[in-house]
Amino acid sequence: MKIEDLPLPERVKNVISSTGILSLYPPQEDAIKAGALEGKNLVLASPTASGKTLIAELCAMKHILEGEGKVLYLTPLRALTSEKYEDFKKYTSIKKENGQRIQVAISMGDYDGSDPWLGKYDVIITTNEKCDSLLRHRPNWIRDVTLLVADEVHTLLDRKRGPTLEVILTRLRETNPQAQILALSATIKNADEVADWLGAKAITTDWRPVKLVEGVYLDGECQFNNGNAVRVRDENSNPAINFALHTLRSGGQALIFANTRRRSVTYAKRASTAVKKILSKPELRTLKTIADRMRRVGERTRLSDLLADLVEQGAAFHHAGLAASHRKIVEDSFRRGMLKIVSATPTLASGVNLPARTVIVSDTRRYNPGYGLSDISVLEYKQMAGRAGRPRYDKIGEAVIISKSEDEQDYLMERYIFSEPEKIWSKLAVEKTLRSHVLASVASGLTHTEEGLMAFFHKTFYAHQFDSDLIDELVSMVLEYMFMEGMVNVDGRHLEATRFGRRVSELYIDPVSGVIIRDGLENRPRQITDVSLLQLICHTPDVTPKYYPRKREIEDLNAFVELHSEEFFFPTPDDDDFVEYESFLGEVKCICVLDAWIQEVSEEGLNERFSVEPGDLFRLIHSVDWLLHATRDLTRLFGHKDLLQRLFALQLR
């Protein structure tokens, strides 16, 4: 099916054709035939790079230009939100019937507002969490949404992000019942079940624009699932790097997935020396220019200097500890073909689109706090493997798992190469997860009675998959907690959020954080300092990332406790309870990091002292800044006005 034959305005087809796309891929054609441009709800489940986003773009233009509609595009990650924003910007040259150009907006962060300015935009691209916060503020423009796109809908399986997406979809289906839904997903086992929940049709395919072969590498030889075997020249003692160099010598690029940040750095270090020997002088000159730019961007640290040194040799590492500006340089340079080998943590597989001819999975075991090492899911492996093969550049993509023994080789073949991804299961029915969503349902005025609250949660994916009795029991428990903590009033059958409950919901913090802040303010220490307020904040479950004390830090942390214990909002726990005391010292470490940052200790100094990398520091400061904003608001609500100026000054610092 050709672009010129689609039932769309010529100006839309011209924009698409100008990007070099003249015809549809088979999965895209299947979506069109299934009614994507006729307003049908669809779940598109297909591999990476099979063209799902283009279908969303075509539907968006149809809604805006022919139906005067509005499009809401949801993604699970900020990086993906920015990427989709760039994708949609090409349509801003198109004029609507009223003579105005199509307007595209991106919305992330700042969870305390309805953002009425978004009402004038035709396409709104946002993270799931930002959308959830917007819905709690009841923006008028949300009623104008006629197309809802949920990207990476397999995120439903994620314990942290899945419930938010599930509740958003449930709520928007209730408030905008006529809106078309497009759910875009990796290949999953139960796409039909997800589609049935959304009142949609499932389009499932394994088709890819670049053929994918998958294999397991052991002792210099890779056995592929198509029956072929490849013998690899022995150039490096590390098997992952050895196979990456094999790819490089044949003109390709390699992406190595490591299971820890430290290993991703190690792989890049070991690869760089070998890569440099293969590159030409013009390539090395270009890489030096890129490395010099990296040294000028952001604050210089040993980590950023190391990265720049490796980039200069054609290799790099990529993980969440890097500053966002440095991650972007790595991504852009790899896309342009200048960097030849990038070693990354698995978060890259679910984030930005960064294909390579060869994807190498160095280890299929991952450390999970509280559980130790465990096998990754088949879905996670398939997400990584899906990065193999660059459309328009490669005829074939290779996904390779590194094995350590013959027994493991057979196991990896059966467990990952020849297996289908797992089913998606709802992660909503956990009391900790439900707290925020139950409160939001009442505080936003979506539900007014306990029966109405239960009816809403009966429409979730969890209720679609399981018996609704368990969700009823959990919702009742959460509702009782809200009542006991003064967040919800119950008058007969009627439910109404208190001022406290409404503000906690609107501030987009965990109700437990709201209770901790309120109780801390009511039982505050005699002497309140910046350390006091930082402890109040760091004691909440919303602070992220969490820090764990290292052995070499414990003596200094205990000394800090001795010095400042009189200033703490919460008492020091008994050190006989190892788990509780370690958690407490983790909070103290968080306080120390923030206090040092306020005292203008450099990023390099913080890394040396606390092993806190720039990316983690940015996320910590972002979350604490928001919690200070929330604390100021609750301080005002509960009449502790004498603390407002100190909180404001601390937030500014």
C-alpha positions in Angstrom: 0.0 0.0 0.0 1.5 3.3 -1.1 1.3 6.6 1.0 -0.3 8.4 -2.0 -3.2 6.0 -1.9 -4.1 6.7 1.8 -7.4 8.5 2.5 -5.6 11.5 4.0 -5.1 15.2 2.9 -2.4 15.7 0.3 -0.4 18.0 2.6 0.0 15.1 5.1 1.1 12.7 2.4 3.6 15.2 1.1 5.2 15.6 4.6 5.5 11.8 4.9 6.9 11.3 1.4 9.5 14.1 2.0 11.0 11.8 4.8 11.6 9.1 2.2 8.6 6.9 3.2 6.6 6.1 0.0 4.9 2.9 1.0 3.7 1.1 4.1 5.3 -1.9 5.9 3.0 -5.0 6.1 2.1 -4.4 9.8 1.1 -0.8 8.9 -1.0 -2.0 6.0 -2.7 -4.5 8.4 -3.5 -1.6 10.7 -5.0 0.5 8.0 -7.1 -2.4 6.7 -8.3 -3.1 10.3 -9.8 0.5 10.4 -7.0 2.6 12.0 -8.1 5.6 9.9 -11.8 4.9 10.5 -11.6 5.4 14.3 -11.3 1.8 15.3 -9.5 0.9 18.6 -6.4 -1.2 17.9 -3.6 -2.9 19.8 -0.6 -3.0 17.5 1.9 -5.6 18.8 5.0 -5.9 16.7 8.8 -5.7 17.0 10.9 -2.6 17.3 11.2 -0.5 14.0 8.2 -2.1 12.4 6.5 1.3 12.0 3.9 1.5 14.8 4.6 5.2 15.4 3.7 6.1 11.8 0.3 4.6 12.2 -0.2 6.8 15.3 0.9 9.8 13.2 -1.5 9.0 10.4 -4.4 8.7 12.8 -3.4 11.9 14.6 -3.5 13.9 11.3 -6.9 12.3 10.4 -8.4 13.4 13.7 -6.9 16.9 13.6 -7.5 17.8 10.0 -10.8 16.1 9.3 -12.4 15.8 12.8 -11.1 18.9 14.5 -9.9 16.6 17.3 -7.1 16.6 19.8 -4.5 13.9 20.3 -3.0 12.7 23.6 0.2 10.6 23.2 1.4 8.7 26.3 4.9 7.3 26.8 6.5 5.6 29.9 9.8 7.6 29.8 11.0 11.2 29.4 13.5 10.2 26.8 10.9 8.5 24.7 8.5 11.5 25.1 11.2 13.8 23.7 11.8 11.4 20.8 8.1 11.3 19.9 7.9 15.1 20.1 10.7 15.3 17.5 8.8 12.8 15.3 5.6 14.9 15.4 7.3 18.3 14.8 7.5 17.7 11.1 3.7 18.2 10.9 3.8 21.7 12.3 4.1 23.1 8.7 0.6 21.9 7.9 -2.3 24.3 8.1 -5.7 23.4 9.4 -9.0 24.5 7.9 -9.0 27.6 10.1 -5.7 28.7 8.6 -3.7 27.9 11.8 -0.8 25.5 11.8 -0.8 22.2 13.6 0.7 22.7 17.1 2.6 20.0 19.0 3.3 20.3 22.7 5.5 18.3 25.1 4.6 18.1 28.8 6.8 16.6 31.5 7.5 17.3 35.2 5.7 19.9 37.5 2.9 17.7 38.7 0.9 20.5 40.5 -1.3 22.1 37.8 -3.9 21.5 35.1 -1.7 23.2 32.5 -4.6 25.0 30.8 -2.1 26.3 28.1 -2.1 22.8 26.6 -5.7 23.4 25.5 -4.5 25.3 22.4 -2.4 22.4 21.1 -3.5 19.7 18.7 -1.0 17.0 19.8 0.1 16.7 23.4 2.9 14.3 24.1 3.5 13.4 27.7 4.7 10.8 30.2 2.2 8.5 31.9 2.9 10.1 35.3 2.4 13.6 34.0 -0.9 12.6 32.4 -2.0 11.0 35.7 -1.2 14.3 37.5 -3.1 16.3 34.9 -6.2 14.2 35.3 -6.1 14.8 39.1 -6.4 18.6 38.3 -9.4 18.0 36.0 -8.3 20.1 33.0 -11.1 21.2 30.7 -9.2 20.4 27.5 -9.1 16.7 28.3 -12.7 16.4 27.2 -11.6 17.5 23.7 -9.2 14.5 23.3 -10.5 12.3 20.4 -7.4 10.1 19.9 -5.4 8.4 22.8 -2.1 6.8 21.9 -0.6 4.6 24.6 3.0 3.8 23.5 4.9 0.8 25.0 1.6 -0.6 26.5 3.5 -3.7 27.6 4.6 -1.3 30.4 1.4 -2.7 32.1 3.7 -5.5 33.2 6.1 -3.1 35.1 5.5 -3.1 38.9 6.3 0.6 39.2 4.9 2.2 36.0 2.3 -0.4 35.0 -0.5 0.5 37.5 -0.3 4.2 36.5 -0.8 3.4 32.8 -3.6 1.0 33.7 -5.5 3.6 35.7 -5.0 6.3 33.1 -6.5 4.1 30.4 -9.4 3.1 32.6 -10.1 6.7 33.5 -9.9 8.1 30.0 -12.1 5.4 28.6 -14.7 6.5 31.1 -14.3 10.3 30.6 -13.8 10.1 26.8 -15.8 7.0 25.8 -15.9 8.1 22.1 -12.1 8.6 21.8 -10.2 6.2 19.6 -7.5 4.2 21.4 -4.2 3.1 19.8 -2.1 0.9 22.0 1.4 0.3 20.7 3.3 -2.7 22.1 6.2 -5.0 21.7 5.2 -8.5 20.6 3.4 -10.0 23.6 1.6 -13.3 24.2 -1.8 -12.0 25.2 -2.3 -9.0 22.9 -5.8 -10.3 22.3 -6.6 -10.1 26.1 -5.3 -6.5 26.3 -7.3 -5.6 23.2 -10.5 -7.2 24.6 -10.1 -5.0 27.7 -9.7 -1.9 25.6 -12.6 -2.8 23.3 -10.1 -3.1 20.5 -8.8 -5.4 17.8 -5.3 -6.9 18.1 -2.9 -6.7 15.2 0.0 -9.0 16.1 3.0 -9.8 13.9 6.6 -10.8 14.1 7.5 -8.9 10.8 10.5 -6.7 10.9 12.0 -4.4 8.3 15.4 -6.1 8.9 15.6 -9.9 9.3 16.6 -10.9 12.8 18.8 -14.0 13.6 19.4 -14.9 17.3 22.1 -17.0 18.7 24.3 -18.1 21.6 28.0 -17.5 21.6 30.4 -19.9 23.3 34.2 -20.5 22.9 34.6 -18.5 19.7 31.5 -19.8 17.9 28.0 -18.5 17.6 25.1 -21.0 17.0 22.2 -19.2 15.4 18.5 -20.1 15.4 18.5 -20.4 11.6 20.9 -23.4 11.7 24.0 -21.4 10.8 27.1 -21.2 12.9 29.8 -18.4 12.8 33.4 -18.9 13.9 34.8 -15.6 15.3 38.5 -14.6 15.2 40.0 -14.5 18.7 40.9 -10.8 19.2 39.9 -10.2 22.8 39.7 -12.4 25.9 36.2 -11.0 26.7 33.6 -12.9 24.5 31.2 -10.0 24.3 33.9 -7.6 23.0 35.3 -10.3 20.8 32.0 -10.7 19.0 31.5 -6.9 18.8 34.9 -6.5 17.1 33.8 -9.2 14.6 30.8 -7.1 13.8 32.9 -3.9 13.5 35.3 -5.6 11.0 32.4 -6.4 8.8 31.3 -2.8 8.7 28.6 -2.8 11.5 28.1 -1.4 14.9 27.5 -3.3 18.1 25.5 -2.6 21.2 26.5 -4.6 24.3 24.0 -4.9 27.2 25.7 -5.2 30.6 23.8 -6.1 33.8 25.5 -3.3 35.9 26.8 0.2 35.4 30.3 -0.8 36.4 30.4 -3.6 33.8 29.1 -1.3 31.1 32.1 1.0 31.8 34.5 -1.9 31.9 33.3 -3.2 28.5 33.7 0.2 27.0 37.2 0.6 28.4 38.3 -2.8 27.1 36.7 -2.3 23.7 38.1 1.2 23.1 41.8 0.1 22.6 40.8 -2.5 20.0 38.4 -0.2 18.2 40.9 2.6 17.8 43.3 0.3 15.9 40.5 -0.3 13.3 39.4 3.3 12.7 40.8 5.6 10.0 42.5 8.9 10.7 39.4 11.0 9.5 37.1 8.9 11.8 39.5 9.6 14.7 39.6 13.3 14.0 35.7 13.4 14.0 35.6 11.5 17.3 38.1 13.9 18.9 35.7 16.8 18.0 32.8 14.9 19.6 34.9 14.1 22.7 36.0 17.8 23.0 32.3 18.9 22.8 31.5 16.4 25.6 34.2 17.9 27.8 32.7 21.3 27.3 29.1 20.3 28.1 28.0 20.1 31.8 30.2 19.9 34.8 33.4 17.9 34.3 33.9 14.9 36.5 36.2 11.8 36.3 33.2 9.9 34.9 32.6 12.4 32.1 36.3 12.7 31.3 36.6 8.9 31.1 33.6 8.8 28.8 35.1 11.5 26.6 38.5 9.6 26.4 36.7 6.5 25.3 34.6 8.3 22.8 37.8 9.6 21.3 38.7 6.0 20.5 35.3 5.0 19.1 33.6 3.3 22.1 31.3 4.6 24.9 29.2 3.5 27.8 25.6 4.6 28.5 23.7 4.4 31.8 21.4 6.4 34.0 24.4 7.7 36.1 25.5 9.9 33.2 24.3 13.5 32.8 21.5 13.7 30.3 23.6 15.9 28.0 26.3 13.3 27.8 23.9 10.4 27.2 22.5 12.4 24.3 25.9 12.9 22.7 26.5 9.2 22.9 23.1 8.4 21.3 23.5 10.9 18.5 27.1 9.8 17.7 26.1 6.2 17.6 23.1 6.9 15.3 25.5 8.8 13.0 27.8 5.8 12.9 30.7 7.5 14.5 30.8 5.5 17.7 31.3 1.8 16.8 30.6 0.0 20.1 28.4 1.2 23.0 27.9 -0.8 26.2 24.8 0.0 28.0 22.6 -1.0 30.9 19.2 -2.6 30.0 17.3 0.7 30.6 18.4 1.7 27.0 16.3 -1.2 25.6 13.0 0.4 26.8 14.0 3.9 26.1 15.2 5.7 23.0 15.5 4.1 19.6 19.1 3.2 19.2 19.5 0.3 16.7 22.7 -1.5 15.8 23.6 -4.3 13.5 24.5 -6.6 16.4 23.1 -6.6 19.9 25.1 -8.6 22.5 23.5 -9.6 25.8 26.5 -10.3 28.1 24.5 -11.7 31.0 20.8 -12.8 31.4 20.9 -12.5 35.2 20.1 -9.3 36.9 20.4 -8.2 40.6 17.1 -7.2 42.2 17.2 -5.6 45.7 15.8 -8.1 48.2 15.8 -11.0 45.8 19.4 -11.3 44.6 20.3 -12.5 41.2 17.5 -13.8 39.0 16.9 -14.5 35.3 15.6 -11.6 33.2 12.2 -12.2 31.5 11.9 -13.3 27.9 10.1 -10.0 27.1 13.1 -8.1 28.4 15.5 -10.1 26.3 13.3 -9.7 23.2 13.2 -5.9 23.9 17.0 -5.9 23.8 17.2 -8.2 20.8 14.7 -5.9 19.0 17.5 -3.2 18.7 19.4 -5.4 16.3 19.3 -4.4 12.6 19.3 -0.8 11.3 16.5 -0.2 8.8 17.9 1.1 5.4 21.4 0.1 6.4 21.5 -3.6 7.4 20.1 -6.6 5.5 20.2 -8.7 8.7 20.4 -8.0 12.4 22.1 -10.3 15.0 21.1 -10.8 18.6 23.7 -12.8 20.5 23.7 -14.0 24.1 27.0 -14.9 25.7 27.2 -18.3 27.3 29.7 -19.7 29.8 29.3 -23.4 29.2 27.7 -26.0 26.9 24.9 -26.7 29.4 24.1 -23.0 29.7 24.2 -22.7 25.9 21.4 -25.2 25.6 19.5 -23.5 28.4 19.8 -20.1 26.8 18.6 -21.3 23.4 15.5 -22.9 24.9 14.8 -20.2 27.5 15.3 -17.1 25.4 15.9 -17.8 21.7 13.1 -20.2 21.0 10.6 -18.9 23.6 7.7 -16.4 23.3 7.5 -13.3 25.5 5.5 -13.8 28.7 1.9 -12.7 29.1 1.2 -9.3 30.5 -0.3 -9.4 34.0 -1.7 -6.5 35.8 0.3 -5.2 38.8 -2.4 -3.0 40.2 -3.7 -5.1 43.1 -1.0 -4.1 45.7 -2.0 -1.9 48.6 1.0 0.4 48.3 0.2 0.9 44.6 -3.5 1.4 45.1 -3.2 4.1 47.7 -2.5 7.0 45.4 -5.1 5.9 42.7 -7.9 5.3 45.2 -7.3 8.8 46.7 -7.1 10.4 43.2 -10.4 8.8 42.2 -12.2 10.4 45.1 -10.3 13.7 45.2 -10.8 14.4 41.5 -14.5 13.9 41.8 -14.4 10.9 39.5 -16.2 8.8 42.1 -18.5 9.9 44.9 -19.6 6.7 46.6 -17.9 3.4 47.7 -20.0 1.6 45.1 -18.9 4.0 42.4 -15.2 3.6 43.5 -15.6 -0.2 43.3 -17.3 0.1 39.9 -14.4 2.1 38.6 -11.8 -0.4 39.6 -13.9 -3.2 38.2 -13.1 -1.7 34.8 -9.3 -2.0 35.2 -7.2 -4.6 33.4 -6.7 -6.4 36.8 -10.5 -6.9 37.1 -10.6 -8.0 33.5 -8.0 -10.7 34.2 -9.0 -11.8 37.7 -11.9 -12.1 40.1 -12.8 -8.6 41.3 -13.2 -9.7 44.9 -9.6 -9.2 45.7 -9.5 -5.7 44.3 -12.7 -4.9 46.3 -11.0 -6.0 49.5 -7.8 -4.0 48.8 -9.8 -0.9 47.8 -11.8 -1.2 51.1 -8.5 -1.5 53.1 -7.0 1.6 51.4 -10.3 3.6 51.8 -10.2 2.8 55.6 -6.6 4.0 55.7 -7.6 7.2 54.0 -10.5 7.7 56.4 -8.3 7.0 59.5 -5.6 9.5 58.3 -8.1 12.3 57.6 -7.8 12.3 53.8 -11.4 11.1 53.0 -14.7 11.8 54.8 -17.4 9.2 54.7 -21.0 10.4 55.1 -23.3 7.4 54.7 -22.7 6.3 51.2 -21.0 9.5 50.1 -17.2 9.9 49.8 -15.5 13.3 49.8 -11.8 14.2 50.0 -10.7 16.5 52.8 -8.5 19.5 52.0 -5.6 17.4 53.1 -6.5 14.5 50.9 -7.2 16.7 47.9 -3.9 18.5 48.1 -1.9 15.3 48.6 -3.5 13.9 45.5 -2.9 17.1 43.5 0.7 17.3 44.7 1.2 13.8 43.2 2.9 12.4 46.3 2.2 9.1 48.0 -0.5 9.4 50.7 2.1 7.9 53.1 4.4 10.8 52.3 1.6 13.2 53.1 1.0 11.5 56.5 4.8 11.5 57.3 5.1 15.2 56.5 1.9 16.1 58.5 2.9 14.0 61.5 6.5 15.3 61.4 5.3 18.9 61.5 3.0 18.1 64.4 5.8 16.5 66.4 8.7 18.6 65.3 12.0 18.9 67.2 12.9 21.9 69.3 15.7 22.9 67.0 14.8 23.0 63.3 17.7 23.3 60.8 18.1 22.5 57.2 19.2 19.0 58.3 15.9 18.6 60.1 13.9 19.5 57.0 16.0 17.3 54.8 15.4 14.3 57.2 11.7 15.0 57.0 11.9 14.8 53.2 14.2 11.8 53.0 12.0 9.8 55.4 9.2 9.7 52.7 8.8 6.9 50.2 8.8 9.4 47.3 12.5 10.3 47.5 14.4 8.7 44.6 16.8 7.2 44.1 17.3 5.4 47.4 20.8 5.1 48.7 22.3 2.3 50.7 25.3 2.9 53.0 28.6 1.3 52.0 30.8 -0.2 54.6 33.4 2.5 54.3 30.7 5.2 54.9 29.0 3.7 58.0 31.5 5.3 60.5 31.0 8.8 59.0 27.3 8.4 58.8 27.1 7.3 62.5 29.2 10.4 63.4 26.8 12.6 61.5 23.9 11.1 63.4 25.6 11.8 66.7 26.2 15.4 65.7 22.7 16.1 64.4 20.3 13.7 66.3 18.7 16.6 68.3 17.7 18.2 65.0 15.9 15.1 63.6 12.2 14.9 63.2 12.3 11.1 63.6 14.2 9.2 66.3 17.2 7.0 65.6 16.1 3.4 65.5 17.7 0.6 67.5 20.8 -0.6 65.7 19.9 -4.2 66.8 17.3 -4.2 64.0 19.8 -4.4 61.1 17.3 -3.9 58.3 15.6 -0.9 59.9 18.9 0.7 60.9 20.4 0.2 57.5 17.4 1.9 55.9 17.8 4.8 58.4 21.5 5.2 57.5 20.4 5.2 53.8 18.2 8.2 54.7 21.1 9.8 56.5 23.4 9.3 53.5 20.7 11.0 51.3 20.8 14.0 53.8 24.6 14.1 53.6 24.6 14.1 49.8 22.0 16.9 49.7 23.8 18.9 52.4 27.1 18.6 50.5 25.5 19.7 47.3 24.0 22.7 49.1 27.5 23.5 50.3 28.5 23.5 46.6 30.6 20.4 46.7 31.4 19.6 43.1 29.8 16.6 41.3 33.2 15.0 41.2 33.6 15.5 45.0 30.2 14.0 45.6 31.1 11.0 43.4 34.3 10.5 45.2 32.8 10.8 48.7 29.4 9.1 48.2 29.7 7.2 44.9 26.8 9.3 43.5 26.9 9.8 39.8 25.6 13.0 38.0 22.5 11.4 36.6 21.5 10.0 40.0 22.2 13.4 41.6 20.0 15.1 39.2 17.1 12.7 39.9 17.6 13.1 43.7 17.6 16.9 43.5 14.5 16.8 41.2 12.5 14.6 43.6 13.6 16.5 46.8 12.8 19.9 45.2 9.3 18.6 44.4 8.9 17.3 48.0 10.0 20.6 49.4 7.3 22.3 47.3 4.8 19.8 48.6 6.0 20.3 52.2 5.6 24.0 51.9 2.1 23.6 50.7 1.2 21.2 53.5 2.9 23.4 56.1 0.7 26.3 55.0 -2.4 24.0 55.1 -1.7 22.9 58.7 -0.8 26.3 60.0 3.0 26.0 60.5 3.6 29.4 58.9 6.8 29.9 60.9 8.5 27.3 58.8 7.5 28.6 55.4 10.5 31.0 54.9 13.0 28.4 56.0 11.5 25.8 53.5 11.5 28.4 50.8 15.1 29.3 51.4 16.1 25.6 51.5 14.3 25.0 48.2 16.1 27.9 46.5 19.4 26.5 47.7 
